[in-house]
Amino acid sequence: MVELNLRREFNRRAGKLDKFVHGMGSSPKGLPMSRFMRTFLVGAGFLIMASLVFAWSSTGVHRTGVPLSEGARVQPGRGRNLKRGSENLALRGGGSGGEVPDAQQRQSGLAKSQLDVVVDAMGASDADSAVSMLNEKFSDMVALEQPGAILKWAGETFPKKRWAQITSFGLSGLVITDMLAKMKLLGDMHVVTIDTLHLFPETYKLISEVHDYWEDLEDIKLYHCKRAETRRQFERMYGARLWQADAALYGYLTKIEPTKRALDELGVIAWLTGRRRSQGGERSELNLFEIDAGDGRLKINPLANWGREEVWRYIKKNAIPYNALHDQGYLSVGDTVSTEKAAESEGERGGRWRGSNNTECGIHHHTSASDSEGLAQKAERIRQGYAWEQRALERAREQGVTQVTQDNFVAEVAESDTAVLLDIYVPWCPHCRQFEPKFNEIAQVFAKQGGGGKAGGGV
């Protein structure tokens, strides 16, 4: 997040503005604002707005996704079970399965001692040695046979409901779920999906379809941002373009934190992913088994050595439902804000986060407890800032102040044929919030004197 750093002392700035306001009040000719000043303010507005690169306004934004069921209610901060047996899927708060790690483990991650079941199964001295032995054992197999053998081993090794598949129901994830269903393992584990609140309508539709496709899939645990249940709520709390301004914070709020919460609440010690080496980027050196550097859990990548062709062949052969966007030029499907169509030559994930150096989903990046705490604190500052902004906008409108956003900047400022006084602010900046009464006071002077000028505040 690029934050506006206001080093000036508020009192000094307010003092100068007092003189400005008094000077305006004594002017017989109305607004003392020259064409030069207006041009300067417009130029300053462009410069500061360009440097902020942030999620300007949270008002007037509509969710592009569709709910899984009409009128569904979700308990904040909890998982959502998609229960079978009703025309519209009912969503309700999720519980935990198995023994849940204590508070210390939730904070610092999973203790490696919890992987003793893996150590014992492999006859190893410690978890790291066990993982090395697992990779060596299953890598000797033919690639097409690896997923089935790995899933069979997992079903025989892990206690019931202590392991999970975390999937966005991409192509690889669908293959793994189908294999688990055919092996009658779905009842022994959790299937978890993360709703980032920014998914495509086609993705929400697919989640409903797969829930009905596999009879043994009794429920899907669906987790989302702890404080928001819809995209509209998310954008009111954190801004409409957080994904653009601070990809790390966006990923934490929409993916990393919900995933960590799901693993903790469900008491998971090992989880399956659909990542493959053929997807390139950071995945090109992927192992079949790995210990997550952030929390010590075992991550299993059964399809690590499959190619895209093998995945599609399995999907077609078994008539598994898949995301309709794949037939529209999307090689990989994520959030609406970070997914584009891509040519075959760009690679499978070429349409994800185009133009950035990001090649991996946030849930697979190592995030330490201290990093998570810092991101959580940052998110709370921003949330409080936007909560203040909602109240401040009401007060500003009473004074005739127009909010300037990325969407209306040209019309309200650059192309305005009247004088404009523009205050650049960011909602989470304490100095900006302190300045609000003074700016509204200036707006009142504008309104009383008339003369065609106007006041605007922009983030």
C-alpha positions, 0 to 999 in steps of 0.5 A, spaced: 500 500 500 502 506 498 500 511 503 500 518 503 505 521 508 503 528 511 509 530 514 507 537 515 504 539 522 497 540 522 497 546 526 501 550 521 497 548 515 491 550 519 494 556 521 495 558 514 488 556 512 485 560 517 489 566 514 486 564 507 479 563 509 479 570 513 482 573 507 477 570 502 471 573 507 474 580 506 475 580 499 469 584 495 470 580 489 469 573 491 473 567 490 480 569 490 482 564 485 486 565 479 486 561 473 493 559 475 491 557 481 486 552 478 491 549 473 496 548 479 491 545 483 489 540 477 496 539 476 497 537 483 491 533 483 494 529 478 500 528 481 498 526 488 493 521 485 498 518 480 503 517 486 497 514 491 495 509 486 489 507 490 482 505 491 479 511 490 472 511 492 468 505 495 461 508 493 457 506 487 460 499 486 456 493 485 458 486 485 460 482 479 459 475 482 452 472 483 450 469 490 450 461 491 443 461 493 438 467 493 437 470 499 443 466 503 445 468 509 452 467 512 455 468 519 461 472 519 468 469 519 465 462 519 466 457 514 459 455 510 457 448 509 453 447 502 448 442 504 445 437 499 438 436 499 435 442 497 433 446 491 437 452 493 443 450 497 443 453 504 449 456 507 451 456 514 456 457 519 461 451 519 464 447 525 471 444 526 473 437 525 477 433 529 482 436 534 483 443 533 490 446 535 491 450 541 491 458 541 499 458 541 499 453 535 494 458 531 498 464 532 505 460 530 503 455 526 502 447 526 507 444 530 511 439 526 510 434 532 503 434 529 506 430 523 508 424 527 503 420 524 507 421 517 514 420 521 511 414 524 508 411 517 515 412 513 519 410 519 523 416 519 527 420 524 523 427 523 518 430 519 523 433 514 526 426 513 519 423 512 517 428 506 524 427 503 522 419 503 515 420 500 518 424 494 523 419 493 518 413 493 512 416 489 517 420 484 519 413 482 512 411 479 510 413 472 507 420 473 500 418 471 500 413 477 502 418 482 496 421 484 492 415 485 497 412 489 498 418 493 491 419 495 491 412 497 497 413 502 493 419 505 487 415 506 491 410 510 495 415 513 491 421 516 486 420 521 479 422 519 477 429 518 484 431 519 486 432 512 483 436 507 483 438 499 483 446 498 480 447 491 478 453 487 475 447 483 480 449 477 481 443 472 486 440 477 482 440 483 476 437 479 481 431 477 483 430 485 476 431 487 473 426 482 479 421 484 477 422 491 470 420 490 472 414 486 476 412 492 470 413 497 475 418 501 471 424 501 467 422 507 474 422 511 476 429 509 474 436 508 473 439 501 474 447 502 474 452 497 475 460 498 470 465 496 474 471 495 468 475 493 471 477 487 469 470 483 466 470 476 459 468 476 461 462 472 465 460 478 459 460 483 455 456 478 460 451 478 461 450 485 453 449 485 454 444 480 460 440 483 456 439 489 451 436 486 455 432 481 459 427 487 454 424 491 459 423 496 461 430 497 456 431 503 458 438 504 463 444 501 466 448 507 466 455 504 470 460 507 471 468 505 474 474 508 472 475 516 469 481 516 465 481 509 460 477 506 459 480 499 464 484 494 460 490 496 461 490 503 468 488 502 469 494 497 466 499 502 471 497 508 477 496 504 476 500 497 474 498 490 481 497 487 485 494 493 487 489 488 490 494 484 494 498 489 496 493 494 496 486 491 499 483 498 494 486 502 488 484 497 491 477 497 491 476 505 484 479 506 481 474 500 485 468 500 491 467 506 487 469 512 481 465 510 485 459 508 489 459 515 482 460 518 479 454 515 485 450 516 485 452 524 478 451 525 478 444 521 484 442 525 487 440 518 495 437 519 495 436 511 492 438 505 492 437 498 493 442 492 492 442 485 498 445 483 503 442 477 510 443 474 507 444 467 504 451 470 510 454 470 513 460 474 514 458 481 511 451 480 516 449 475 520 446 481 514 443 485 515 437 489 509 432 490 510 433 498 512 439 502 512 442 509 509 449 508 514 454 511 509 458 514 505 453 519 509 447 518 503 443 515 504 438 510 502 440 503 501 434 498 501 436 490 498 429 487 498 432 480 505 435 480 508 431 474 502 431 470 501 436 464 495 440 462 494 435 456 493 429 461 488 433 466 484 435 460 484 428 458 481 426 465 476 431 465 473 429 458 473 422 459 470 422 466 465 427 463 466 432 469 463 439 469 468 444 469 468 452 469 465 455 462 470 460 462 475 455 459 471 454 453 471 462 452 479 463 452 481 463 459 486 458 460 486 459 468 481 462 472 481 466 478 478 473 480 475 477 476 480 483 477 486 479 476 484 474 470 484 475 463 484 471 457 491 468 454 494 465 448 496 458 448 503 461 447 503 465 454 503 459 458 497 456 462 497 462 467 499 467 462 492 471 464 493 471 471 496 478 474 498 480 467 503 485 467 506 484 474 511 479 477 506 475 481 506 468 478 503 464 484 497 464 488 497 468 495 495 462 499 502 458 497 506 464 499 510 463 506 507 468 510 510 468 517 506 470 524 509 477 524 507 478 517 500 476 518 500 480 524 502 486 520 498 485 514 492 485 519 493 491 523 494 495 516 487 492 514 484 494 520 487 501 519 484 502 512 477 499 514 477 504 520 479 509 515 473 508 510 468 507 516 470 514 517 469 516 510 462 514 510 460 519 515 465 524 512 462 524 506 455 525 509 458 531 512 461 534 506 455 533 502 451 538 507 457 543 505 456 542 498 463 539 497 463 534 491 467 527 492 472 527 487 474 520 485 478 516 479 471 516 475 469 523 475 476 527 476 476 529 469 469 532 469 469 535 476 476 538 476 480 537 469 474 540 465 471 544 470 470 551 467 469 554 474 475 555 480 476 548 484 479 548 490 481 540 491 483 537 497 487 530 496 486 525 502 486 518 503 481 515 508 486 512 513 491 518 514 490 521 521 492 528 518 487 528 513 481 526 518 484 532 522 483 537 516 476 535 515 473 540 519 477 546 516 476 544 509 468 544 510 469 551 513 472 553 507 467 550 503 462 554 507 465 560 505 465 558 498 458 557 498 456 564 501 460 568 496 458 564 490 462 566 484 461 559 481 467 556 484 466 549 488 470 545 493 472 538 492 475 532 496 479 526 492 483 520 494 
